[in-house]
């Protein structure tokens, strides 16, 4: 595991609580101050061996779409709903209000 991946997972666990979501670019900005590193964050989330302890299901696309999930979109939706995040038609409900 790379240092960048470890930093991604640490930042996600500490900065994005249950009931909230962030975007790939948003997590990159929280980590390194550079929202353009979103693709690298997406790659790290795809390789996350610690789910759900490292809650990569909380990372979504910038438009509120769910985005990918290694364990399938239904699992991502179930985990988000369990944490109080509503999902309708593959999009986060009230995205702007709950996005970190």
Secondary structure by P-SEA (a helix, b strand, c coil): ccaaaaaaaaaaaccccccbbbcaaaaaaaccccccaaaaaaaaaaacccccccccccccccccccccccccaaaaaaaaaaaccccccccccccccccc
